[in-house]
């Protein structure tokens, strides 16, 4: 072999070794970080056109599974239309979770991350059709709530405007069996919670209840909030605003406060809907069963009921071995831990009149140096799936730069982490910055909300524009649900 050939051989061998070590180009992460997993694996991914994502809702339509994903405000190019569109709602066919297929985007109103967009998406089958209930805007003028006919998810059609002239629209709930909708909203142009908006309510967020049994013909039922928020009140301080209700049976579980001064309220649904509608203190208090005040450092983002849990270790007790709980999540809101540490609480509500927090779940920061990674670290929300495969076994908590954490709640007095998945960043992942002591920015995943379907797939929506990640359990975690 000549010296020239020998040199070329050495070069080719070096290039081959580099390729083996570095792997395919698509797996590289030039900015941010790679994926991390424990007893979870990635099945599929859609970049959602690079839009900041909030709530994913997974709906079975015939033989298909469709993901409806609400977005924060902003704008991105829609490759399907070759038009720059204001962020609204992404509709993605996830029937084959390994190959998600983006169907269409319903634009929202113009505005920044906390002004425009259509953050919330709820889907129900009514009158032989499938409908999407979504918030429309947030702080932009004439924000409100809309219903779209998505019977053909690739060709959505506007069905009705439920209400407009609002601000701070957010985390709705829609009863698919009755059609009753609980719309979290505030008044138009409200800036000071101590001053009433046009309707007189003194809080940035309360609950507007509508009958959407016929989604094309919304019927107003009543406004609801905590006493002291109602028009004409002069009480101080004003109670914290609502973040989101969840209905199960004849109970409405409402979380208030989001990240500070949290309140969990348990409400009798029948009394709420059939009782006197005028927002007086007496009428607002009448349907309330109980109220749990949280520490001022923590708030109520999500209140997810998990009822009728048999406590295995208590089986020999003659009383009390079947208990009811609420998974109560306090939202982390500051980048790089510039705040109190937030947590997820297990609240025993077996005696509804006296709810009591009995356990917490946290991800230790030391596991990954999360406070230095960039963006938020801590819980945002829990999944809200009542699918039997997961219910009373696992709850999935969105943990921003710590991805999704699968929490084993079979013993709710000692919840433990069963699995986790942190998606890799991509070229689309947006920076998150702090300004003190000097301005600095980092790229990190920001898993914002999670949901699960009856097949056992978990869906992660990323706040930092990275898209929708679809994962599943593996190893010991899969054994919990019989997979």
Wavefront OBJ file of the C-alpha trace (Angstrom):
o trace
v 0.000 0.000 0.000
v 1.411 3.434 -0.924
v 1.887 6.113 1.724
v -0.894 8.170 0.062
v -3.379 5.296 0.231
v -2.296 4.658 3.798
v -3.049 8.285 4.727
v -6.452 8.127 3.008
v -7.290 4.924 4.882
v -6.499 6.615 8.163
v -8.742 9.576 7.227
v -11.672 7.315 6.244
v -11.272 5.254 9.424
v -11.308 8.431 11.503
v -14.462 9.649 9.791
v -16.110 6.266 10.352
v -15.257 6.336 14.062
v -16.627 9.864 14.399
v -19.877 8.753 12.726
v -20.171 5.771 15.055
v -19.610 7.903 18.141
v -21.831 10.808 17.127
v -24.677 8.784 15.572
v -27.036 10.051 12.872
v -27.296 13.816 12.452
v -31.005 13.799 13.331
v -30.229 12.598 16.861
v -27.855 15.462 17.633
v -28.848 18.397 19.824
v -26.742 21.411 18.802
v -28.518 23.623 21.355
v -30.254 22.751 24.598
v -30.198 19.126 25.682
v -30.976 15.579 24.620
v -33.789 13.316 25.802
v -33.781 11.582 29.183
v -36.021 8.648 30.074
v -36.791 6.212 32.865
v -39.349 3.503 32.113
v -40.833 5.685 29.376
v -40.050 5.851 25.678
v -40.820 8.225 22.847
v -43.298 6.856 20.314
v -43.959 9.842 18.072
v -43.589 13.604 17.711
v -45.177 16.474 15.808
v -43.616 19.936 15.899
v -47.060 21.657 15.806
v -45.630 24.127 13.296
v -43.387 25.547 16.030
v -46.273 26.968 18.079
v -46.197 27.341 21.874
v -48.609 24.676 23.150
v -50.909 24.627 26.164
v -53.692 22.056 26.471
v -53.813 18.774 24.518
v -57.165 16.974 24.390
v -57.320 13.504 22.839
v -60.682 12.455 21.417
v -61.755 9.178 19.868
v -63.764 9.837 16.707
v -65.032 6.648 15.170
v -61.971 4.506 14.604
v -59.574 7.461 14.827
v -57.851 9.270 17.673
v -57.546 13.031 17.184
v -55.445 15.440 19.250
v -56.784 18.973 19.664
v -54.012 21.211 20.985
v -54.586 24.744 22.264
v -51.841 27.319 21.809
v -50.529 30.392 23.559
v -50.431 33.579 21.504
v -47.878 34.172 18.774
v -47.587 33.520 15.062
v -46.024 30.848 12.856
v -45.996 29.704 9.246
v -48.598 27.083 8.354
v -47.002 24.809 5.714
v -50.456 23.566 4.704
v -51.546 27.061 3.629
v -48.144 28.765 3.164
v -49.522 31.598 5.303
v -48.288 33.064 8.594
v -51.174 32.410 11.010
v -51.830 33.625 14.536
v -51.637 30.725 16.981
v -54.953 29.018 17.652
v -55.751 25.299 17.679
v -53.777 22.467 16.077
v -55.676 19.339 15.020
v -53.504 16.236 14.644
v -54.471 12.661 13.758
v -52.686 10.446 16.306
v -54.395 7.176 15.351
v -50.918 5.885 14.595
v -48.968 7.579 17.398
v -45.651 6.764 15.729
v -46.715 8.797 12.691
v -48.841 11.758 13.788
v -50.469 13.541 10.870
v -51.133 17.267 11.142
v -54.598 17.914 9.718
v -55.275 21.614 10.103
v -54.776 24.747 12.162
v -57.615 27.017 13.284
v -56.062 30.476 13.735
v -56.660 32.493 16.876
v -56.520 36.246 17.448
v -53.296 38.220 17.179
v -51.333 38.875 20.332
v -48.309 37.903 22.384
v -47.939 34.688 24.420
v -50.334 35.794 27.165
v -52.611 37.957 25.016
v -53.674 36.047 21.900
v -53.961 32.378 21.084
v -56.628 29.838 21.965
v -55.108 28.073 24.948
v -57.921 25.761 25.979
v -59.409 22.923 23.921
v -62.263 20.646 25.023
v -64.073 18.216 22.702
v -67.472 16.534 23.023
v -69.839 14.492 20.866
v -73.288 16.081 20.759
v -76.297 15.435 18.522
v -74.382 13.045 16.281
v -71.543 15.490 15.688
v -68.184 16.291 17.277
v -67.581 19.781 18.626
v -64.541 21.705 19.832
v -65.020 24.235 22.626
v -62.086 26.613 22.762
v -61.080 29.859 24.403
v -60.411 32.671 21.950
v -57.736 35.149 22.975
v -56.720 36.040 26.488
v -55.958 39.694 27.146
v -56.793 40.959 23.661
v -60.015 42.987 23.304
v -63.130 40.886 22.856
v -61.617 37.616 23.989
v -64.233 34.930 24.486
v -65.218 31.333 23.862
v -66.167 29.590 20.615
v -67.588 26.280 19.439
v -66.432 24.603 16.224
v -67.949 21.652 14.406
v -65.031 19.248 13.961
v -66.992 16.213 12.821
v -64.541 16.235 9.931
v -61.421 17.212 11.892
v -59.608 18.258 8.732
v -62.394 20.723 7.850
v -63.580 22.510 11.008
v -66.520 24.901 10.758
v -67.463 27.629 13.236
v -70.696 26.672 15.019
v -71.189 29.523 17.486
v -69.631 32.243 19.593
v -70.615 31.415 23.145
v -69.632 34.748 24.673
v -67.243 37.591 23.875
v -66.126 40.840 25.483
v -63.934 39.049 28.047
v -60.318 38.797 29.126
v -58.200 36.171 30.945
v -60.022 33.289 29.274
v -58.406 30.053 30.321
v -58.967 26.485 31.550
v -62.544 25.453 30.689
v -64.406 22.250 31.454
v -67.214 20.758 29.328
v -69.567 18.000 30.476
v -70.020 15.858 27.397
v -73.058 14.009 28.778
v -75.120 17.088 29.709
v -73.471 19.809 27.622
v -72.902 22.099 30.606
v -69.746 24.202 30.142
v -67.726 26.006 32.803
v -65.859 28.886 31.150
v -63.050 30.488 33.141
v -62.943 34.166 32.206
v -62.525 37.731 33.380
v -63.976 41.091 32.436
v -62.908 43.135 29.438
v -59.975 45.502 30.038
v -59.562 44.641 33.715
v -56.187 45.672 35.118
v -56.739 46.101 38.856
v -58.478 43.258 40.774
v -59.712 45.784 43.342
v -61.619 47.649 40.655
v -64.667 46.188 38.975
v -64.803 45.574 35.250
v -67.883 46.281 33.098
v -69.901 43.455 34.672
v -68.838 44.434 38.179
v -66.854 41.312 39.054
v -63.710 42.129 41.044
v -61.440 39.279 39.986
v -59.356 38.580 36.921
v -60.917 35.115 36.615
v -64.304 33.717 37.576
v -66.517 31.002 36.047
v -69.233 31.650 33.490
v -71.555 28.667 33.139
v -73.396 27.959 29.869
v -75.714 25.244 28.621
v -74.106 23.947 25.422
v -76.327 20.897 25.032
v -77.001 22.392 21.597
v -73.547 23.793 20.802
v -74.965 26.020 18.077
v -77.320 27.730 20.556
v -75.490 28.634 23.797
v -77.686 29.448 26.807
v -76.290 31.405 29.754
v -76.827 29.753 33.146
v -74.978 31.853 35.730
v -71.734 33.474 36.871
v -69.901 31.932 39.807
v -66.935 32.755 42.006
v -65.886 33.103 45.607
v -67.863 35.445 47.834
v -66.047 38.765 47.885
v -65.454 38.745 44.140
v -69.037 39.569 43.220
v -70.259 42.933 41.911
v -70.796 45.474 44.670
v -68.536 43.787 47.194
v -66.011 45.885 49.094
v -64.245 43.084 50.956
v -60.445 43.103 50.978
v -58.364 41.298 50.035
v -60.243 39.977 47.038
v -60.123 36.139 46.965
v -57.855 34.606 44.292
v -59.234 34.048 40.817
v -60.382 30.678 39.499
v -58.000 28.637 37.417
v -59.976 25.585 36.419
v -62.945 23.380 37.377
v -63.324 19.617 36.911
v -66.695 17.898 37.274
v -67.196 14.333 38.466
v -70.657 13.082 39.394
v -72.530 15.695 41.398
v -69.382 17.557 42.441
v -67.407 20.397 40.918
v -63.787 20.655 42.046
v -62.421 24.164 41.491
v -58.809 25.275 41.930
v -58.103 28.935 42.658
v -54.925 30.957 42.890
v -52.737 29.132 40.330
v -49.390 29.699 42.097
v -50.096 31.699 45.292
v -52.833 31.920 47.945
v -54.414 28.745 46.646
v -57.909 27.493 47.411
v -59.574 24.161 46.686
v -63.355 24.452 46.594
v -65.762 21.496 46.462
v -69.183 22.461 45.103
v -72.522 20.656 44.887
v -73.209 20.650 41.160
v -76.987 20.423 41.432
v -77.202 23.353 43.833
v -74.807 25.319 41.630
v -76.914 24.876 38.503
v -80.399 24.929 40.012
v -79.911 27.419 42.848
v -80.470 31.182 42.843
v -78.422 32.847 40.128
v -77.972 36.400 41.439
v -74.331 36.715 42.551
v -74.886 37.637 46.167
v -72.574 36.317 48.905
v -75.337 34.018 50.165
v -76.030 32.599 46.702
v -72.337 32.072 45.986
v -71.808 30.281 49.293
v -74.942 28.124 49.030
v -73.591 25.349 46.739
v -70.210 25.166 48.485
v -69.533 21.966 50.423
v -66.081 22.878 51.657
v -63.001 24.956 51.062
v -59.326 24.187 51.703
v -56.957 27.126 52.052
v -53.421 26.408 50.906
v -50.227 28.034 52.117
v -49.751 31.551 50.688
v -46.692 30.207 48.847
v -48.718 27.735 46.791
v -51.693 27.959 44.491
v -54.303 25.778 42.871
v -53.773 25.137 39.158
v -55.444 21.736 38.716
v -57.808 19.897 41.075
v -58.177 16.359 39.729
v -60.551 14.056 41.686
v -59.583 10.423 42.235
v -62.480 8.790 44.058
v -63.144 5.379 45.567
v -59.547 4.316 46.105
v -59.014 1.119 48.061
v -55.958 1.449 50.284
v -54.222 -1.919 50.104
v -52.413 -1.713 53.424
v -55.656 -0.760 55.167
v -57.609 -3.758 53.880
v -57.773 -5.335 57.347
v -59.276 -2.218 58.883
v -63.003 -2.462 59.435
v -63.511 1.208 58.532
v -62.048 3.731 56.149
v -60.116 1.537 53.728
v -61.834 3.140 50.719
v -60.976 6.830 50.380
v -61.524 9.825 48.077
v -58.797 12.240 46.991
v -58.025 15.325 44.930
v -54.662 15.687 43.211
v -53.991 19.406 43.711
v -51.168 20.985 41.690
v -49.446 24.322 42.354
v -47.885 25.900 39.259
v -44.242 26.974 39.029
v -44.116 30.305 37.199
v -40.569 31.741 37.432
v -37.551 30.761 35.355
v -34.575 29.116 37.064
v -36.321 28.709 40.422
v -36.611 32.436 41.190
v -39.573 31.669 43.480
v -40.816 29.310 46.201
v -40.547 25.621 45.320
v -43.909 24.266 44.107
v -45.359 20.802 44.661
v -48.275 18.462 43.983
v -50.539 17.678 46.938
v -52.713 14.640 47.680
v -55.794 15.902 49.501
v -58.017 13.407 51.340
v -61.653 14.456 50.769
v -63.339 11.313 52.099
v -65.058 13.589 54.601
v -65.958 16.277 52.078
v -66.666 18.934 54.661
v -63.092 18.693 55.988
v -60.541 18.198 53.181
v -57.018 17.588 54.419
v -53.677 17.381 52.615
v -52.005 14.047 53.450
v -49.012 13.816 51.087
v -46.915 15.680 48.550
v -45.064 14.741 45.397
v -41.936 16.556 44.233
v -39.088 15.970 41.804
v -35.768 16.508 43.615
v -33.865 19.323 41.920
v -30.605 17.485 42.600
v -31.630 14.692 40.208
v -30.826 16.861 37.236
v -29.638 20.289 38.336
v -32.939 21.557 36.985
v -32.745 25.065 38.447
v -29.725 25.788 36.249
v -31.027 24.197 33.057
v -33.126 27.143 31.980
v -36.823 27.919 31.952
v -39.233 26.822 34.643
v -38.688 23.852 36.934
v -41.634 22.490 38.865
v -45.177 21.272 38.325
v -47.662 22.937 36.037
v -50.633 20.596 35.899
v -51.720 16.991 36.112
v -53.363 14.865 33.460
v -57.162 14.794 33.678
v -57.795 11.401 32.104
v -60.403 9.107 33.655
v -59.336 6.275 31.322
v -59.491 3.021 33.342
v -55.998 2.009 32.254
v -54.552 4.833 34.388
v -57.287 6.015 36.775
v -56.527 5.312 40.449
v -53.078 4.043 39.440
v -51.004 6.732 37.760
v -51.283 10.490 37.378
v -49.013 12.322 34.941
v -47.629 15.672 36.058
v -46.167 18.186 33.598
v -42.922 19.415 35.133
v -41.590 21.987 32.645
v -37.826 21.371 32.172
v -38.139 18.051 34.016
v -40.566 16.771 31.373
v -43.416 14.506 32.446
v -43.407 12.534 35.680
v -45.598 9.441 36.080
v -46.754 9.408 39.698
v -47.841 6.129 41.274
v -50.807 7.037 43.503
v -51.971 3.527 44.399
v -50.957 4.445 47.922
v -52.011 8.094 47.941
v -50.468 8.632 51.364
v -47.043 7.881 49.887
v -47.015 8.799 46.167
v -43.843 7.871 44.314
v -42.363 8.457 40.905
v -42.803 5.452 38.607
v -41.364 6.823 35.357
v -40.279 10.007 33.610
v -39.506 11.391 30.176
v -37.764 14.646 29.273
v -37.947 15.352 25.529
v -34.946 16.600 23.600
v -34.847 20.196 22.475
v -34.772 20.985 18.758
v -33.899 23.937 16.577
v -37.457 25.198 17.221
v -37.133 25.263 21.024
v -37.322 28.865 22.213
v -34.992 30.395 24.787
v -36.046 31.200 28.328
v -34.348 34.146 30.036
v -33.682 35.668 33.440
v -32.605 39.264 33.981
v -30.871 39.172 37.376
v -28.062 39.589 38.217
v -27.564 39.978 34.449
v -29.660 38.903 31.497
v -28.966 35.345 30.372
v -30.939 32.913 28.241
v -30.962 29.121 27.982
v -32.689 26.526 25.843
v -34.644 23.843 27.713
v -37.768 21.797 27.199
v -40.887 23.219 28.866
v -43.449 20.421 29.128
v -46.565 22.479 29.768
v -49.567 20.145 29.964
v -50.022 16.411 29.580
v -52.906 14.110 28.729
v -53.378 10.361 28.307
v -55.714 8.215 26.239
v -57.459 4.891 26.779
v -54.837 3.062 24.718
v -52.070 3.942 27.178
v -50.308 6.756 25.323
v -49.272 9.972 27.085
v -49.163 13.308 25.247
v -46.807 16.138 26.210
v -47.402 19.693 24.960
v -44.355 21.969 25.023
v -44.592 25.639 25.957
v -41.250 26.457 24.293
v -42.407 25.642 20.725
v -40.964 22.103 20.543
v -44.295 20.461 19.717
v -46.286 17.418 20.835
v -44.438 14.366 22.165
v -46.205 11.006 22.438
v -44.719 8.535 24.909
v -45.604 5.230 26.555
v -44.610 3.342 29.669
v -41.981 0.628 29.649
v -40.330 -1.625 32.226
v -41.752 -1.756 35.754
v -43.980 1.259 35.128
v -45.795 -0.576 32.330
v -46.542 -3.426 34.732
v -48.585 -1.038 36.905
v -51.173 -0.739 34.135
v -50.853 -4.320 32.918
v -48.793 -3.634 29.796
l 1 2 3 4 5 6 7 8 9 10 11 12 13 14 15 16 17 18 19 20 21 22 23 24 25 26 27 28 29 30 31 32 33 34 35 36 37 38 39 40 41 42 43 44 45 46 47 48 49 50 51 52 53 54 55 56 57 58 59 60 61 62 63 64 65 66 67 68 69 70 71 72 73 74 75 76 77 78 79 80 81 82 83 84 85 86 87 88 89 90 91 92 93 94 95 96 97 98 99 100 101 102 103 104 105 106 107 108 109 110 111 112 113 114 115 116 117 118 119 120 121 122 123 124 125 126 127 128 129 130 131 132 133 134 135 136 137 138 139 140 141 142 143 144 145 146 147 148 149 150 151 152 153 154 155 156 157 158 159 160 161 162 163 164 165 166 167 168 169 170 171 172 173 174 175 176 177 178 179 180 181 182 183 184 185 186 187 188 189 190 191 192 193 194 195 196 197 198 199 200 201 202 203 204 205 206 207 208 209 210 211 212 213 214 215 216 217 218 219 220 221 222 223 224 225 226 227 228 229 230 231 232 233 234 235 236 237 238 239 240 241 242 243 244 245 246 247 248 249 250 251 252 253 254 255 256 257 258 259 260 261 262 263 264 265 266 267 268 269 270 271 272 273 274 275 276 277 278 279 280 281 282 283 284 285 286 287 288 289 290 291 292 293 294 295 296 297 298 299 300 301 302 303 304 305 306 307 308 309 310 311 312 313 314 315 316 317 318 319 320 321 322 323 324 325 326 327 328 329 330 331 332 333 334 335 336 337 338 339 340 341 342 343 344 345 346 347 348 349 350 351 352 353 354 355 356 357 358 359 360 361 362 363 364 365 366 367 368 369 370 371 372 373 374 375 376 377 378 379 380 381 382 383 384 385 386 387 388 389 390 391 392 393 394 395 396 397 398 399 400 401 402 403 404 405 406 407 408 409 410 411 412 413 414 415 416 417 418 419 420 421 422 423 424 425 426 427 428 429 430 431 432 433 434 435 436 437 438 439 440 441 442 443 444 445 446 447 448 449 450 451 452 453 454 455 456 457 458 459 460 461 462 463 464 465 466 467 468 469 470 471 472 473 474 475 476 477 478 479 480 481 482 483
